[in-house]
Amino acid sequence: MRHGFTTGSCAAAAAKAAAYMLLTGKIKTEITIETPKGIPYKAQILDIDRKETQVSCAVKKDGGDDPDITAGALIYARVSYGKKAVEDKTLEYDMPRILIDGGPGVGRVTKPGLDQPVGSAAINHVPREMIAREVLQVCQKADYKGSLKVEISVPEGERLAEHTFNPRLGIVGGISILGTSGIVEPMSNQAILDTIKVELNQRRAQGFDYVAVSLGNYGLDFMKRTYGYDLDQSVKCGNFIGDTIDMAVESGFQKMLLIGHIGKLIKVAGGIMNTHSKEGDCRMELLAAFAVKFGVDPELVRAMLECVTTQEAVRILCCSGKQKEVMDYAVERICFYLHKRAQEKMQIDCIMFANEAGELAKSVEAEKWFTLLAREQAQ
């Protein structure tokens, strides 16, 4: 299956091409950028509009064999001289200044707790870094040390955003410019499940009757950062928690450790075994219900219900002085549903964390896993 490229990669490619044409005066019909994944992206440059002080061009979003709602959309970048640079083109800084903002069709953040602060364009930090890096390369080659303004826009963005979670997240006016690796890796649900099954079977064939399972890379990073355990050999289950339990039981595992970020794992406290947002989202409702159970002030509970992210809700919960009770109970409910799914045929322990707060809670028997994992890591 063919991979595609993120909106962030498209924006960076368009910005690089526009900067090149502005600073050199030459036409550029294709451009190559380096994605964070290390895979080069050669993009075709479309709809070029050149003026004395600004250049605009577009790149068509390529979703590969796993297209999403933005596949085929034109991602535009308009690069212009900064205001002072227009007034005095001899003005130079120690190094070029790149100012990045969103134009029509790119959402604007209106609620706290997201990747960008309130009021900013919904261009996440990795795409911003990509845009700045690629434009700076052009500046260096052109020996330009002034300021440039980069505006990213998506003409269809406002319409496309209606089919995303942006309105609910408090991002208004368009889509978000996203991506952490720069590429879209195509993989059907069945392909993911098949991969999980293969990894479980491989570990079982090696003679292990226990398995550590992470919901994703965040879990691996957390375990390494917090406890010093490298879980690269663990199984990543993504959103498919229930299916992974079923397959682990079928493979004959006796014990499982599940490590997950609260943003996904809290859903299991409500019995949701596929944590993809399209399957269900009760994060704030569950956190609020648990907070009420332990007597958190009603005003704080209402504030939690208004949160966009669990990270923001955890911050509010910390102010109540009831975080430990609430988080311990959440893990207790998570373990209840995990064991129910396993039909009591497998012992399952759980560690829940947040990126900022670190470990939030763990099951009673989770401590024993540290000895088990350390012994395996030492082999």
C-alpha positions in Angstrom: 0.0 0.0 0.0 1.2 3.5 -0.9 1.8 6.0 1.9 0.7 9.6 1.5 1.8 12.9 3.0 0.2 15.0 5.8 -1.3 18.5 5.5 1.8 19.6 7.4 4.1 18.3 4.7 2.0 19.9 1.9 2.1 23.2 3.7 5.9 23.0 4.2 6.4 22.1 0.5 4.2 25.0 -0.7 5.9 27.4 1.7 9.4 26.4 0.5 8.4 26.7 -3.2 6.8 30.1 -2.6 9.8 31.4 -0.7 12.2 30.2 -3.4 10.2 32.0 -6.1 10.0 35.2 -4.1 13.7 35.3 -3.2 15.1 34.1 -6.5 12.6 35.4 -9.0 12.6 32.0 -10.7 9.6 29.7 -11.3 9.5 26.4 -9.3 7.1 23.7 -10.5 8.2 21.0 -8.1 10.0 21.0 -4.8 11.5 18.4 -2.4 11.3 18.5 1.4 12.5 16.1 4.1 9.7 14.8 6.4 10.4 14.1 10.1 10.1 10.4 9.2 13.2 10.8 7.0 11.2 10.2 3.8 11.7 12.9 1.1 8.5 14.4 -0.4 8.7 15.6 -4.0 5.6 17.8 -4.5 4.2 19.3 -7.6 3.6 23.1 -7.3 0.3 24.3 -8.5 -1.6 27.6 -9.1 1.4 29.8 -8.9 0.8 33.6 -8.4 3.9 35.8 -8.4 4.0 39.5 -7.4 6.8 41.8 -6.4 6.5 41.4 -2.7 4.7 38.1 -2.4 4.3 34.7 -4.0 1.4 32.2 -3.6 1.3 28.6 -4.7 -0.4 25.3 -3.7 0.2 21.6 -3.2 -2.5 19.0 -3.5 -2.9 16.8 -0.5 -2.0 13.2 -1.3 -3.5 10.7 1.2 -1.9 7.7 -0.4 -3.9 4.5 -0.2 -5.4 5.6 3.1 -7.1 8.9 2.1 -9.0 11.0 4.7 -11.4 13.9 4.3 -8.5 16.3 3.2 -7.3 14.1 0.4 -7.2 16.1 -2.8 -7.5 19.5 -1.1 -5.2 22.3 -2.2 -3.0 23.5 0.6 -1.8 27.0 -0.2 1.2 29.0 1.1 1.6 32.7 0.5 5.1 34.0 1.4 5.6 37.7 1.6 8.2 40.1 2.9 7.7 41.3 6.4 6.3 44.8 6.7 9.7 46.4 7.6 11.4 44.4 4.9 9.0 45.8 2.3 9.8 49.4 3.5 13.5 48.8 3.6 14.8 45.7 1.8 18.3 46.4 3.0 17.2 45.7 6.6 18.8 42.5 7.9 18.6 40.6 11.2 21.3 38.2 12.6 19.2 35.5 10.9 16.0 35.3 8.9 12.7 35.7 10.8 9.9 33.4 9.7 6.4 34.4 10.9 3.7 31.7 10.4 0.0 32.2 10.4 -3.2 30.7 9.0 -5.4 32.2 6.3 -8.9 31.3 5.0 -9.8 27.7 5.6 -7.3 27.1 8.4 -9.0 26.9 11.8 -8.4 29.2 14.7 -8.1 27.9 18.3 -10.7 29.2 20.7 -10.3 26.8 23.6 -7.3 26.0 25.8 -5.6 22.7 26.0 -4.8 22.1 22.4 -1.4 22.0 20.6 -1.5 25.8 20.0 -2.7 28.6 22.3 -6.0 30.3 22.1 -6.1 32.8 19.2 -3.5 31.0 17.1 -4.0 29.3 13.8 -4.5 25.6 14.1 -1.1 24.8 12.6 0.4 22.2 15.0 4.0 22.6 16.3 5.6 19.9 14.1 4.2 21.4 10.8 5.3 24.8 12.1 8.8 23.5 12.6 8.8 21.9 9.1 7.6 25.1 7.5 10.2 27.2 9.3 13.0 24.7 8.5 12.3 24.5 4.8 11.9 28.3 4.4 15.1 29.0 6.3 16.9 26.7 4.0 15.8 28.8 1.1 16.8 32.0 2.9 20.3 30.7 3.5 20.8 29.7 -0.1 19.5 33.1 -1.2 21.6 34.9 1.4 18.5 36.6 2.7 18.4 37.7 6.4 15.2 39.7 6.5 11.8 38.6 7.7 9.2 36.6 5.8 5.6 36.0 6.6 4.1 32.6 5.7 0.3 32.3 5.5 -1.2 28.8 5.0 -4.7 28.6 3.6 -7.1 25.9 2.4 -9.9 27.2 0.2 -12.1 24.2 1.0 -11.1 24.1 4.6 -14.2 25.5 6.2 -16.4 23.0 4.4 -14.1 20.1 5.2 -13.9 21.0 8.9 -17.6 20.3 9.2 -16.7 16.6 8.8 -14.0 16.7 11.5 -14.0 17.1 15.3 -12.7 20.6 14.9 -16.0 22.4 15.8 -16.3 20.3 18.9 -12.7 21.0 19.9 -13.2 24.7 19.6 -11.3 25.1 16.4 -13.3 27.4 14.1 -13.1 28.5 10.5 -11.4 25.6 9.0 -9.2 22.5 9.2 -6.1 21.9 11.2 -2.6 21.6 9.7 -1.4 18.4 11.3 1.2 15.6 11.2 4.0 14.4 13.4 5.9 12.1 11.0 5.0 14.0 7.8 3.6 11.0 6.1 0.3 9.1 6.2 0.9 5.4 6.6 -1.9 3.4 5.0 -3.2 0.6 7.1 -6.7 -0.9 7.2 -8.3 -2.0 10.5 -7.9 -5.6 9.5 -4.2 -5.1 8.7 -3.7 -3.5 12.2 -5.5 -6.4 13.9 -3.4 -8.9 11.9 -0.2 -7.2 12.9 -1.3 -7.3 16.6 -2.1 -11.0 16.3 1.3 -11.7 14.7 3.2 -9.9 17.5 1.2 -11.7 20.2 1.8 -15.1 18.6 5.6 -14.3 18.2 5.9 -13.5 21.9 3.9 -16.6 22.9 6.1 -18.7 20.7 9.2 -17.4 22.5 7.8 -19.0 25.7 6.4 -15.9 27.5 3.0 -16.2 29.2 2.8 -12.5 29.9 2.8 -9.4 27.7 3.1 -5.7 28.0 0.7 -3.8 25.7 0.9 -0.1 25.0 -1.8 1.9 23.2 0.9 3.7 21.2 4.3 5.4 21.2 3.3 7.7 24.1 3.1 4.7 26.3 6.5 3.5 25.3 8.0 6.9 25.8 6.4 7.2 29.2 7.7 3.8 30.5 11.2 4.6 29.3 11.2 8.1 30.7 9.5 7.3 34.1 10.8 3.8 34.9 13.7 3.2 32.5 12.1 0.3 30.8 12.5 -0.1 27.0 9.3 -1.7 25.8 10.2 -1.7 22.1 9.4 -5.4 22.1 6.0 -4.8 23.6 2.8 -5.0 21.5 1.1 -1.8 20.4 -2.7 -2.2 20.2 -3.7 1.3 19.1 -7.5 1.7 19.6 -8.1 -2.0 19.6 -8.0 -2.8 23.3 -10.9 -5.3 23.3 -9.7 -7.2 20.2 -6.2 -7.4 21.7 -7.5 -8.9 24.9 -9.5 -11.5 22.9 -6.4 -12.5 20.9 -4.1 -12.6 24.0 -6.6 -14.9 25.8 -6.8 -17.1 22.7 -3.0 -17.2 22.4 -2.8 -18.5 26.0 -1.3 -15.5 27.8 -1.9 -15.5 31.6 -1.0 -11.9 32.4 -1.1 -8.6 30.6 0.0 -5.1 31.5 -1.8 -2.3 29.7 -0.1 1.1 29.5 -2.1 4.1 28.2 -2.6 7.8 28.1 -5.7 9.0 30.0 -7.1 10.5 26.7 -7.7 7.0 25.4 -7.7 4.8 28.5 -10.4 6.7 30.4 -12.9 5.5 27.8 -12.4 2.0 29.0 -13.7 3.0 32.4 -17.1 3.3 30.6 -16.8 -0.1 29.0 -15.6 1.2 25.6 -13.2 -1.3 24.1 -12.4 0.5 20.8 -11.1 3.9 21.8 -11.3 5.5 18.3 -13.3 8.8 18.5 -15.8 7.5 16.0 -16.7 4.6 18.3 -17.5 6.8 21.3 -16.2 9.7 23.3 -17.3 9.9 27.0 -14.0 11.2 28.4 -15.2 14.3 30.2 -18.5 12.7 31.2 -16.7 9.9 33.0 -14.1 12.1 34.6 -16.9 14.4 35.8 -19.0 11.5 37.2 -16.0 10.1 39.1 -15.3 13.7 40.4 -18.8 14.0 41.7 -18.5 10.6 43.4 -15.6 11.9 45.4 -17.1 15.3 46.3 -15.3 17.6 43.9 -16.7 21.1 44.0 -19.6 21.4 41.4 -18.0 24.5 39.8 -14.9 22.5 39.1 -16.9 19.6 37.8 -18.7 22.0 35.4 -15.3 23.3 34.3 -14.1 19.8 33.6 -17.2 19.1 31.4 -16.2 22.1 29.3 -12.7 20.9 28.7 -11.5 20.0 25.2 -8.7 17.7 26.4 -8.2 15.3 29.3 -5.0 17.1 30.0 -6.9 20.3 30.8 -9.4 18.3 32.9 -6.6 16.8 34.9 -5.2 20.3 35.7 -8.6 21.3 37.1 -8.9 18.0 39.0 -5.5 18.8 40.6 -6.9 22.0 42.0 -9.6 20.0 43.8 -7.2 18.0 45.9 -9.1 14.9 44.9 -7.0 13.7 42.0 -5.6 10.6 43.6 -9.0 9.3 44.7 -10.6 10.0 41.3 -7.7 8.5 39.3 -7.5 5.4 41.5 -11.2 4.8 41.1 -10.9 5.3 37.3 -8.2 2.6 37.1 -10.4 0.4 39.2 -13.3 0.7 36.7 -10.9 0.3 33.8 -9.6 -3.0 35.3 -13.2 -4.1 35.9 -14.0 -3.9 32.2 -10.7 -5.3 31.1 -11.3 -8.4 33.2 -14.8 -8.6 32.1 -13.7 -8.6 28.4 -11.1 -11.3 29.3 -13.8 -13.4 31.0 -11.5 -13.6 34.0 -9.2 -15.9 31.9 -6.2 -13.5 32.2 -4.9 -11.2 34.9 -4.7 -7.7 33.5 -3.0 -4.8 35.2 -3.0 -1.2 34.1 -1.0 2.0 34.3 -2.6 5.3 33.3 -0.6 8.5 32.6 -0.7 12.0 31.2 2.0 13.7 29.3 2.3 16.6 31.7 1.3 15.0 35.0 3.1 11.7 34.5 1.7 8.6 36.2 -1.9 9.2 37.3 -2.7 5.8 38.8 -2.0 2.1 38.5 -3.6 -1.1 39.5 -2.7 -2.8 42.8 -0.6 -5.5 41.2 1.1 -3.3 38.6 4.2 -2.8 40.8 5.1 -6.5 40.3 5.5 -5.9 36.6 8.5 -3.7 37.3 10.5 -6.6 38.6 9.3 -8.9 35.8 10.2 -6.3 33.1 13.6 -5.5 34.6 14.5 -9.2 34.7 13.5 -9.6 31.0 15.3 -6.5 30.0 18.5 -7.7 31.7 18.5 -10.9 29.7 
